Amino acid sequence: MTLQQILEEVKKGQLSVEHAEDLLKKEGYEEMDYAKLDTTRKARTGFAEVVYCARKADEHLLNIYQKLYEEDGEVFGTRASEHQYELVKKVLPDVVYDPVSGILKIEKEKEHIGKVAVCTAGTADISVAEEAAQTAEYFGTHVERIYDVGVSGMHRLFSRLDTIQEANCVVAVAGMEGALASVMGGLVKRPVIAVPTSVGYGASFHGLSALLTMINSCANGIAVVNIDNGFGAGYLATQINRLAEGK
């Protein structure tokens, strides 16, 4: 619960002053020995803590997931496996898993504002793009998906250019040489978030080639996140979208 939500509920009489005081006096995190859950992150930043599922022990993941769900009524996890989904589902049957992006979530109904365009150079980049798109959607952003519009067939991109140019922010996801971000930077007046992926043959160096191309782009208005970091792109895109919508 954010500070604004606490104050609004007190004003409406839905939350007692005493309960509100207890919420505001909380330490800001919950100690779990192996984890310190940041229970006030949403109040500070507007975004609740997200679970990075990969490499977590089963018991740790399950307990963390349960605690965050109890705290906010929804929870979002990235880089989850099928095994982790089955584990969580036994305790929280409403959990949803997407094997393409690795997203594991329980989500409240919410309004989706503004517009962010998530674009990929190729179909092989979709797993990273979906991590970005679903992250943005979870945090209340309206997302337009525009996939497989890489530079080897520019006419495909131009067929969706109106939609891309209307967006408050563009996420360009590309492997190989990563040229899509530069093309986007030269076509739109909004910020472009470039996401290099590890897609490509040997000399792509598992995404390093795309990363360096994007960092060295001659187009302006491009910010670059780490290789395969769809979550970081979706988060940043949401921040930009909220600013554009005055939220």
N, C-alpha and C positions, 0 to 999 in steps of 0.2 A: 504494500500500500504506500503510495506517495504521500508526501507532506500535504499537498493540495487536497488529495482524497480524504485524508484524516480530518482536515479543517472543514471540508464540505460536509462530511458526515456528522460532525459535531454541530454545524450550523443547522442541518436538517433535523437534528434530534435523533439520528440513527446510531449515534455513537456517544457514549457518556464522556464527560470531561475526564473522569477518573481513568477510563479505559484508554482514552487518547493520550493521557499523561504517561500511562504505562508503555504505550507503543513508542512514544518519543524518548523515553528513558532507556530503551533497550540499548545494549552495548553496541549494536550495529553488526554483530556477527554471532553465529551460533557455533559453539565449540563442539567438535565431534572427534577429538583426538587426532584423527588422520586428515581432517578437513576443518576449515573455518568458513562456514557459509555466510556470504555477504548479504545479510537479510535487509540491509538498508540501501543497497546499490540502486534500486529503482527510484527511491526517494531522492538520491543524490544526482543520478545521471539520466533518469527517465527510462532506463533499461534494466530489467531484472537480471540476476546472474544466470548465465547459461552453462550447461554441463558439457565439457569436452569428454566424451565417453571412452575414446580409445585408450587402451592400456590401463584402465581402471580395474581393480579387483571387483569381482561380482558383488561381494558384500558392500564394498564402499559405494559402488555405483547405485545399487538399490537403495541404500539408506540416504544417500545424498538426494537422489531423485524424489524419494518420498517426502523428505523434509522440505524441499523447495516447493513441491506440489501443495503441501499443507500450508505453507507460508502465503502463497499467492493464488492458488487454485488453478494454476497452469505451470508448465515447465517445458523447457526447450533444450534438447541435447543434439550435439553434432558428432559426426564420425562414429556412429553406433554400428554395431554388428547385428546380424540376425539373432545370434545367441543372446545378446544383451536385450534385444526386443522381447524375446520369449521370457527372459528372466523378469523384466519389469512388468510385462503383461499379466503375469500370475498374481501380482499384487495390485496393479493399477490397470484394470481391463480396458479402460478408455484410451490407453496410449496408442498412438499411431506411428507406424514406421514406414519410411520410404527407402527402399534398398538402393535406389539410384544415387540419392544424395547422402544417405546415411543419417538423415534427420530422424530423431525420436522425440515425439512431442505430445503433450496434452494441451489443448488450446481452447480458450474461451472464444465465444463469438465477439467480434469487434468490428468497428468501422475501419475501412481501408481508404486512406486519403491520398490525394495527389496522384503522381504517376512516376514510376521509375521503369526505364526500359533495360531489361537484362538481355544482352545479345551474345551469341557465341559465333566463333569463326567456323567451327565444325561440330558435328554430332558427338564426337569423342569428348568435347568440352562440356557436355550437358551436365555431367555429375557435379562439377564445380559450380556451374551456373545455377543449378537447382538449389545448391546450398545457399548461394547468394539470394536467389529469388524467395525461397521459403523463409530465410532469416528476415528479409525485409517484410514479407507478408505477416509473419508472426508478430512483428513490432508495429503493425498497423499501416503498412504501405500498400498502395495499389501497384501491382507489377504487371507489365506487359512483357511476355516472353517472345523473343525474336531470334530463333536458332538457325544455325547453318547459313550464315550470311558472310562468310569469309572472303578474302581478297581474290581467291581463285575464280570467283563468279560474282563480280561486283553488281551485276544487274539484280541479283537476289536482294542485296542490301537496299538498293534504290527503290525497290517495290514497296518497302516498309518505312521509307525515310520520313514520311509525314508523322507517323506514330513516334518514331525515335526523336524527332525534333520537338515534339510537343512535351516530352518528358522533362521533369525537373532535374533529372540526373540520369546518366547512361552508364551502365556497367558493361564493359567490353571484355569478354572472356576468350582467351586465345592461347593456343600452344604453338608448335612449330616456330616460326620467326616472330609471332606476336604482332603482326602488322595491323590488325583490326583496330587497335586502340588509336593509332595515329590517324587512320582514316576517319574514325569517329570524331576525333579532336578537330579535324578540318571541316566537319560538316554540321556541327551543332554549336549552339551558344551556351549550353549548360555544362556543368562539370562532368568529366568522364573519369570513371574509376576503372583502371586497367587491372585485369587479373590474369597473370601469366599462368599457364597450366603446364603440367609435366608431360603433355601429349607431344609426341614427335619421335623422330629417328635419332640415331646416335649422337650427332653433332648438336642436337638441341639440348644436350646435357641435362635431361630431366627437368626442363623448364627454365634453365639459366639463360638460354638464348633469348627466349621470349621476354624474360625479366629485363635483360639488358637493353633489348630493343625498346621496350616500353619506357624505361627510365631515360633513355637517350632520345626519345621522340622529339622531333622538331615542331610538332603541333603543340599548341598551348592549352592550358586548362585540364591537363591530365595528371591524376594522382595514381600511384601504383601501390598495390598491396603485395604481400608475399605470394610465392608460388602456391597455387591450388587453394588460396585462402578465400574461398567463397563467403565464408561467414564474415570476415572482416569487411569485405566489399558490401555485403548486404546491410551490415550495421552502419557503415559510413554513408551509404546511399540513403538510409532512413533518416539519419541526422540532417542531411542536405534537404531531403524531401520535407521534413518537418519545418525547417527554416523557410523553405519556399512557400509552405502553406500557412505560415504564421503560427505554428503550434509549438 
